[in-house]
């Protein structure tokens, strides 16, 4: 029987208790995704006994887990103050969620392990079901002028036995369309840079918690650190116009802001109060001299305030 790549379904649901399957269903928990890659990981323990020959012994499978990556569209729910479908994924990447009813839903970094959500993910590959419990991860934003934003999520979760199961029918999917990145009021400090590409990486460090008592020797995945960073490609300019080189050498921080979309309920505003340049490089933008400006997202005034992602 032939099986097809595009016949892939992903379901995601927040766990009330870590690692306890909330049983996501196609009528409520489906997401539109692309470029999905799933990889069950198992440590092979080699048995290198001395014998009268060089013949290898069969290995034993030790610690096991599952890792997953996929892309989704950056878009809101369509109703201001209602969390977008990707909200549960952002929260499982170490972000908090603040809801202002009828106004906005805002995501910000979260460092308290007890406050970080986990999700159960069901991945159907045309008749074969992979389950990931206790999944936590990280994200990367890919923003390009004239296109809609994309988010790549990378998750690690507890391994479950892989079984045959028919793909569920998806319904009640988020119907809003992703917004083209234009008229975005992009600024770097007070400077309206001419840029066409912005990459953001939350950089969550997701690590296994090992245990004698756990199935496959892992009882949880925890976010132990993060290294948020990004880069953008402004047209090169004179230092008198904007001092990109002096900012780097003098450790001057700049705020970054961009608004995507103009329709209420489907506006995403990304604010980074303090970006610390880690060294511009020259770039050829179709014959135009440009910079590639990498930066770190650093503390603004208090803990967990490096970035804000608001849907309004």
C-alpha positions as a LaTeX table, in Angstrom:
\begin{tabular}{lrrr}
\hline
Residue & $x$ (\AA) & $y$ (\AA) & $z$ (\AA) \\
\hline
Unk1 & 0.00 & 0.00 & 0.00 \\
Unk2 & 1.41 & 3.38 & $-1.05$ \\
Unk3 & 1.53 & 6.06 & 1.65 \\
Unk4 & 1.85 & 9.77 & 0.93 \\
Unk5 & 3.80 & 12.62 & 2.51 \\
Unk6 & 0.99 & 15.15 & 2.25 \\
Unk7 & $-1.40$ & 12.84 & 4.11 \\
Unk8 & 0.06 & 13.98 & 7.40 \\
Unk9 & $-2.03$ & 15.25 & 10.31 \\
Unk10 & $-0.79$ & 16.93 & 13.50 \\
Unk11 & $-2.90$ & 17.31 & 16.63 \\
Unk12 & $-1.69$ & 19.28 & 19.66 \\
Unk13 & $-3.32$ & 19.71 & 23.06 \\
Unk14 & $-2.17$ & 21.23 & 26.33 \\
Unk15 & $-1.57$ & 18.74 & 29.13 \\
Unk16 & $-3.32$ & 19.37 & 32.45 \\
Unk17 & $-0.64$ & 17.25 & 34.12 \\
Unk18 & 2.82 & 16.72 & 32.68 \\
Unk19 & 3.08 & 13.62 & 30.51 \\
Unk20 & $-0.57$ & 12.64 & 30.93 \\
Unk21 & $-2.26$ & 12.20 & 27.54 \\
Unk22 & $-5.25$ & 14.58 & 27.15 \\
Unk23 & $-6.31$ & 12.69 & 23.98 \\
Unk24 & $-6.35$ & 15.39 & 21.29 \\
Unk25 & $-8.99$ & 15.02 & 18.57 \\
Unk26 & $-9.31$ & 16.18 & 14.97 \\
Unk27 & $-12.42$ & 18.25 & 15.68 \\
Unk28 & $-10.66$ & 20.57 & 18.13 \\
Unk29 & $-6.89$ & 20.18 & 18.16 \\
Unk30 & $-5.69$ & 20.09 & 14.55 \\
Unk31 & $-3.10$ & 22.47 & 13.10 \\
Unk32 & $-2.23$ & 23.33 & 9.50 \\
Unk33 & 1.45 & 22.48 & 9.10 \\
Unk34 & 4.13 & 21.86 & 6.50 \\
Unk35 & 7.70 & 20.54 & 6.30 \\
Unk36 & 7.17 & 18.10 & 9.15 \\
Unk37 & 10.07 & 15.90 & 10.22 \\
Unk38 & 9.74 & 13.34 & 13.00 \\
Unk39 & 12.56 & 11.22 & 14.37 \\
Unk40 & 12.32 & 8.63 & 17.14 \\
Unk41 & 15.70 & 8.67 & 18.89 \\
Unk42 & 17.12 & 5.63 & 20.69 \\
Unk43 & 20.59 & 5.14 & 22.14 \\
Unk44 & 22.18 & 1.94 & 20.86 \\
Unk45 & 24.34 & 0.37 & 23.54 \\
Unk46 & 27.12 & $-1.53$ & 21.85 \\
Unk47 & 28.23 & $-4.86$ & 23.38 \\
Unk48 & 31.91 & $-5.10$ & 22.54 \\
Unk49 & 32.86 & $-8.39$ & 24.16 \\
Unk50 & 36.24 & $-9.99$ & 23.48 \\
Unk51 & 35.93 & $-13.23$ & 21.54 \\
Unk52 & 37.95 & $-15.38$ & 19.19 \\
Unk53 & 36.69 & $-13.30$ & 16.23 \\
Unk54 & 35.79 & $-9.75$ & 15.19 \\
Unk55 & 32.08 & $-10.65$ & 14.84 \\
Unk56 & 29.83 & $-8.00$ & 16.40 \\
Unk57 & 27.17 & $-8.72$ & 19.00 \\
Unk58 & 23.66 & $-7.30$ & 18.60 \\
Unk59 & 23.29 & $-3.96$ & 20.45 \\
Unk60 & 20.70 & $-3.20$ & 23.13 \\
Unk61 & 18.36 & $-0.22$ & 22.81 \\
Unk62 & 18.63 & 2.12 & 25.77 \\
Unk63 & 17.23 & 5.60 & 26.43 \\
Unk64 & 14.60 & 6.72 & 23.89 \\
Unk65 & 12.58 & 9.83 & 23.05 \\
Unk66 & 11.02 & 11.55 & 20.03 \\
Unk67 & 11.92 & 14.82 & 18.35 \\
Unk68 & 9.75 & 16.73 & 15.89 \\
Unk69 & 9.95 & 19.85 & 13.75 \\
Unk70 & 7.33 & 21.52 & 11.56 \\
Unk71 & 6.30 & 24.90 & 10.18 \\
Unk72 & 3.09 & 26.87 & 10.73 \\
Unk73 & 1.78 & 30.22 & 9.55 \\
Unk74 & 2.13 & 33.24 & 11.80 \\
Unk75 & $-1.43$ & 34.50 & 12.27 \\
Unk76 & $-3.97$ & 35.46 & 14.89 \\
Unk77 & $-7.26$ & 33.83 & 15.85 \\
Unk78 & $-9.35$ & 36.47 & 14.10 \\
Unk79 & $-10.84$ & 37.77 & 17.35 \\
Unk80 & $-8.95$ & 40.26 & 19.50 \\
Unk81 & $-8.37$ & 38.82 & 22.97 \\
Unk82 & $-8.74$ & 35.21 & 21.80 \\
Unk83 & $-5.55$ & 33.15 & 21.79 \\
Unk84 & $-4.35$ & 31.93 & 18.39 \\
Unk85 & $-4.02$ & 28.22 & 17.67 \\
Unk86 & $-0.24$ & 28.51 & 17.95 \\
Unk87 & $-0.56$ & 29.89 & 21.48 \\
Unk88 & $-0.37$ & 26.46 & 23.13 \\
Unk89 & 2.82 & 25.76 & 21.19 \\
Unk90 & 4.42 & 29.06 & 22.24 \\
Unk91 & 3.56 & 28.29 & 25.87 \\
Unk92 & 5.21 & 24.87 & 25.57 \\
Unk93 & 8.37 & 26.64 & 24.36 \\
Unk94 & 8.79 & 28.53 & 27.62 \\
Unk95 & 6.51 & 31.52 & 27.15 \\
Unk96 & 3.78 & 32.98 & 29.34 \\
Unk97 & 0.37 & 34.03 & 28.00 \\
Unk98 & $-1.45$ & 37.17 & 29.15 \\
Unk99 & $-5.02$ & 37.64 & 27.91 \\
Unk100 & $-6.76$ & 41.01 & 27.92 \\
Unk101 & $-10.37$ & 40.12 & 27.10 \\
Unk102 & $-11.49$ & 41.58 & 23.79 \\
Unk103 & $-8.17$ & 43.39 & 23.33 \\
Unk104 & $-5.02$ & 41.28 & 23.10 \\
Unk105 & $-3.12$ & 38.09 & 23.86 \\
Unk106 & 0.56 & 38.63 & 24.66 \\
Unk107 & 3.39 & 36.11 & 24.94 \\
Unk108 & 6.61 & 36.74 & 26.86 \\
Unk109 & 9.50 & 34.61 & 28.15 \\
Unk110 & 8.92 & 32.40 & 31.20 \\
Unk111 & 11.72 & 31.03 & 33.42 \\
Unk112 & 9.69 & 29.24 & 36.12 \\
Unk113 & 9.66 & 25.53 & 35.26 \\
Unk114 & 6.42 & 25.01 & 37.18 \\
Unk115 & 4.71 & 27.60 & 34.94 \\
Unk116 & 5.91 & 26.20 & 31.60 \\
Unk117 & 3.24 & 24.20 & 29.78 \\
Unk118 & 3.68 & 20.91 & 27.99 \\
Unk119 & 1.67 & 19.50 & 25.10 \\
Unk120 & 0.72 & 16.10 & 23.79 \\
Unk121 & 1.30 & 15.78 & 20.05 \\
Unk122 & $-0.29$ & 13.17 & 17.80 \\
Unk123 & 1.43 & 12.83 & 14.43 \\
Unk124 & $-0.38$ & 10.74 & 11.83 \\
Unk125 & 1.72 & 9.77 & 8.81 \\
Unk126 & $-0.91$ & 8.34 & 6.45 \\
Unk127 & $-2.02$ & 5.51 & 8.70 \\
Unk128 & 0.80 & 5.34 & 11.24 \\
Unk129 & 0.51 & 7.22 & 14.55 \\
Unk130 & 3.40 & 8.65 & 16.54 \\
Unk131 & 2.51 & 10.05 & 19.97 \\
Unk132 & 4.67 & 12.50 & 21.90 \\
Unk133 & 3.77 & 13.20 & 25.51 \\
Unk134 & 5.29 & 15.90 & 27.69 \\
Unk135 & 6.54 & 17.79 & 24.64 \\
Unk136 & 8.45 & 21.03 & 25.08 \\
Unk137 & 10.45 & 22.94 & 22.52 \\
Unk138 & 11.62 & 26.15 & 20.90 \\
Unk139 & 10.70 & 28.34 & 17.94 \\
Unk140 & 12.19 & 30.33 & 15.06 \\
Unk141 & 10.39 & 33.12 & 13.16 \\
Unk142 & 11.11 & 33.69 & 9.46 \\
Unk143 & 9.82 & 37.10 & 8.35 \\
Unk144 & 10.29 & 38.32 & 4.77 \\
Unk145 & 8.91 & 41.40 & 3.05 \\
Unk146 & 6.00 & 40.63 & 0.73 \\
Unk147 & 5.40 & 37.18 & 2.24 \\
Unk148 & 3.55 & 35.98 & 5.30 \\
Unk149 & 5.43 & 35.02 & 8.43 \\
Unk150 & 6.36 & 31.41 & 9.17 \\
Unk151 & 7.27 & 29.79 & 12.48 \\
Unk152 & 9.37 & 26.65 & 12.79 \\
Unk153 & 8.74 & 24.69 & 15.98 \\
Unk154 & 11.16 & 22.09 & 17.31 \\
Unk155 & 9.90 & 19.75 & 20.04 \\
Unk156 & 11.21 & 16.89 & 22.13 \\
Unk157 & 8.85 & 14.54 & 23.94 \\
Unk158 & 8.43 & 11.22 & 25.69 \\
Unk159 & 8.56 & 8.22 & 23.35 \\
Unk160 & 5.40 & 6.16 & 22.88 \\
Unk161 & 4.91 & 2.91 & 20.98 \\
Unk162 & 4.26 & 3.58 & 17.28 \\
Unk163 & 1.00 & 2.05 & 16.05 \\
Unk164 & $-1.21$ & 1.87 & 12.96 \\
Unk165 & $-4.14$ & 4.31 & 13.12 \\
Unk166 & $-6.28$ & 5.99 & 10.47 \\
Unk167 & $-5.81$ & 9.72 & 9.98 \\
Unk168 & $-8.55$ & 11.72 & 11.73 \\
Unk169 & $-10.69$ & 14.26 & 9.90 \\
Unk170 & $-9.74$ & 17.84 & 10.74 \\
Unk171 & $-12.44$ & 20.41 & 11.44 \\
Unk172 & $-12.85$ & 23.76 & 13.21 \\
Unk173 & $-9.42$ & 24.85 & 12.04 \\
Unk174 & $-8.42$ & 28.49 & 12.49 \\
Unk175 & $-9.90$ & 30.17 & 9.39 \\
Unk176 & $-7.94$ & 33.44 & 9.44 \\
Unk177 & $-5.52$ & 34.04 & 6.60 \\
Unk178 & $-1.89$ & 34.91 & 7.32 \\
Unk179 & $-1.09$ & 38.58 & 6.78 \\
Unk180 & 1.47 & 39.77 & 4.24 \\
Unk181 & 4.42 & 41.62 & 5.77 \\
Unk182 & 4.03 & 45.13 & 4.39 \\
Unk183 & 3.49 & 48.61 & 5.88 \\
Unk184 & 5.02 & 47.00 & 8.95 \\
Unk185 & 6.47 & 50.08 & 10.71 \\
Unk186 & 9.75 & 48.22 & 11.21 \\
Unk187 & 12.19 & 50.18 & 13.36 \\
Unk188 & 15.64 & 49.64 & 14.86 \\
Unk189 & 15.80 & 52.13 & 17.69 \\
Unk190 & 14.38 & 55.30 & 16.15 \\
Unk191 & 15.76 & 54.39 & 12.73 \\
Unk192 & 13.38 & 53.12 & 10.02 \\
Unk193 & 15.80 & 50.69 & 8.40 \\
Unk194 & 15.22 & 49.50 & 4.84 \\
Unk195 & 15.20 & 45.77 & 5.51 \\
Unk196 & 13.48 & 42.82 & 3.88 \\
Unk197 & 14.33 & 39.87 & 6.14 \\
Unk198 & 14.14 & 39.31 & 9.89 \\
Unk199 & 14.98 & 36.03 & 11.62 \\
Unk200 & 14.25 & 35.41 & 15.30 \\
Unk201 & 15.31 & 32.37 & 17.35 \\
Unk202 & 14.03 & 31.90 & 20.91 \\
Unk203 & 16.81 & 29.41 & 21.61 \\
Unk204 & 15.19 & 27.30 & 24.34 \\
Unk205 & 17.53 & 24.58 & 25.64 \\
Unk206 & 15.32 & 21.49 & 26.00 \\
Unk207 & 16.95 & 18.71 & 28.02 \\
Unk208 & 15.82 & 15.26 & 29.19 \\
Unk209 & 15.28 & 14.52 & 32.87 \\
Unk210 & 16.64 & 11.01 & 33.34 \\
Unk211 & 15.31 & 8.54 & 35.87 \\
Unk212 & 15.70 & 4.88 & 36.84 \\
Unk213 & 11.93 & 4.71 & 37.33 \\
Unk214 & 10.78 & 6.15 & 33.99 \\
Unk215 & 9.85 & 4.36 & 30.80 \\
Unk216 & 12.81 & 4.54 & 28.42 \\
Unk217 & 14.73 & 6.18 & 31.34 \\
Unk218 & 13.32 & 9.72 & 30.71 \\
Unk219 & 10.50 & 11.06 & 32.88 \\
Unk220 & 10.30 & 14.63 & 31.53 \\
Unk221 & 11.75 & 17.27 & 29.24 \\
Unk222 & 12.70 & 20.57 & 30.82 \\
Unk223 & 13.74 & 23.96 & 29.48 \\
Unk224 & 16.99 & 24.64 & 31.32 \\
Unk225 & 18.09 & 27.84 & 29.58 \\
Unk226 & 17.49 & 30.02 & 26.53 \\
Unk227 & 19.62 & 32.07 & 24.15 \\
Unk228 & 17.26 & 34.38 & 22.21 \\
Unk229 & 18.81 & 36.02 & 19.18 \\
Unk230 & 18.04 & 37.26 & 15.69 \\
Unk231 & 19.31 & 39.04 & 12.60 \\
Unk232 & 18.07 & 41.43 & 9.90 \\
Unk233 & 19.41 & 42.82 & 6.62 \\
Unk234 & 19.24 & 46.65 & 6.42 \\
Unk235 & 20.62 & 48.53 & 3.45 \\
Unk236 & 24.11 & 49.73 & 4.31 \\
Unk237 & 24.24 & 53.39 & 5.26 \\
Unk238 & 26.70 & 56.02 & 6.41 \\
Unk239 & 27.49 & 56.01 & 10.11 \\
Unk240 & 26.12 & 59.57 & 10.23 \\
Unk241 & 22.75 & 58.22 & 9.12 \\
Unk242 & 22.78 & 55.31 & 11.56 \\
Unk243 & 25.88 & 54.07 & 13.43 \\
Unk244 & 25.62 & 50.30 & 12.97 \\
Unk245 & 29.37 & 49.84 & 13.49 \\
Unk246 & 29.57 & 52.19 & 16.48 \\
Unk247 & 26.59 & 50.44 & 18.08 \\
Unk248 & 28.45 & 47.14 & 17.89 \\
Unk249 & 31.77 & 48.46 & 19.17 \\
Unk250 & 30.18 & 50.56 & 21.91 \\
Unk251 & 27.71 & 47.88 & 23.08 \\
Unk252 & 24.80 & 50.21 & 22.37 \\
Unk253 & 21.44 & 48.45 & 22.54 \\
Unk254 & 18.53 & 49.26 & 20.25 \\
Unk255 & 14.85 & 48.43 & 20.42 \\
Unk256 & 13.30 & 46.46 & 17.55 \\
Unk257 & 9.65 & 46.61 & 16.59 \\
Unk258 & 7.56 & 45.26 & 13.72 \\
Unk259 & 3.81 & 45.02 & 13.17 \\
Unk260 & 2.38 & 42.34 & 10.88 \\
Unk261 & $-1.19$ & 42.75 & 9.69 \\
Unk262 & $-3.80$ & 45.46 & 10.00 \\
Unk263 & $-7.04$ & 43.54 & 10.62 \\
Unk264 & $-8.30$ & 43.40 & 14.21 \\
Unk265 & $-7.83$ & 39.94 & 15.67 \\
Unk266 & $-5.07$ & 39.20 & 13.17 \\
Unk267 & $-2.36$ & 41.75 & 14.03 \\
Unk268 & 0.94 & 40.50 & 15.42 \\
Unk269 & 3.32 & 43.03 & 16.98 \\
Unk270 & 6.80 & 41.86 & 17.94 \\
Unk271 & 8.71 & 44.10 & 20.35 \\
Unk272 & 12.28 & 43.55 & 21.53 \\
Unk273 & 13.19 & 46.38 & 23.93 \\
Unk274 & 16.96 & 45.83 & 23.88 \\
Unk275 & 18.96 & 44.22 & 21.07 \\
Unk276 & 22.73 & 43.98 & 21.43 \\
Unk277 & 24.51 & 43.77 & 18.06 \\
Unk278 & 27.07 & 40.98 & 17.87 \\
Unk279 & 28.86 & 42.30 & 14.79 \\
Unk280 & 27.50 & 43.45 & 11.40 \\
Unk281 & 28.70 & 41.83 & 8.20 \\
Unk282 & 28.45 & 43.12 & 4.64 \\
Unk283 & 25.89 & 41.49 & 2.37 \\
Unk284 & 25.09 & 41.72 & $-1.34$ \\
Unk285 & 21.36 & 42.40 & $-1.76$ \\
Unk286 & 21.04 & 41.97 & $-5.53$ \\
Unk287 & 23.88 & 44.39 & $-6.14$ \\
Unk288 & 22.93 & 46.75 & $-3.32$ \\
Unk289 & 25.35 & 46.97 & $-0.40$ \\
Unk290 & 23.63 & 45.80 & 2.75 \\
Unk291 & 24.44 & 44.61 & 6.24 \\
Unk292 & 23.57 & 41.43 & 8.02 \\
Unk293 & 23.08 & 42.54 & 11.62 \\
Unk294 & 22.98 & 39.67 & 14.15 \\
Unk295 & 21.89 & 40.53 & 17.67 \\
Unk296 & 21.15 & 39.11 & 21.09 \\
Unk297 & 17.89 & 39.82 & 22.91 \\
Unk298 & 18.93 & 41.02 & 26.37 \\
Unk299 & 17.30 & 42.13 & 29.60 \\
Unk300 & 15.38 & 45.37 & 29.42 \\
Unk301 & 14.41 & 46.31 & 32.97 \\
Unk302 & 13.60 & 43.06 & 34.75 \\
Unk303 & 13.52 & 39.29 & 34.30 \\
Unk304 & 11.77 & 37.66 & 31.32 \\
Unk305 & 11.30 & 40.84 & 29.32 \\
Unk306 & 13.53 & 40.23 & 26.30 \\
Unk307 & 10.67 & 39.94 & 23.80 \\
Unk308 & 6.93 & 40.47 & 23.57 \\
Unk309 & 4.67 & 38.93 & 20.91 \\
Unk310 & 1.21 & 40.51 & 21.01 \\
Unk311 & $-1.84$ & 39.48 & 18.98 \\
Unk312 & $-4.49$ & 42.21 & 18.78 \\
\hline
\end{tabular}
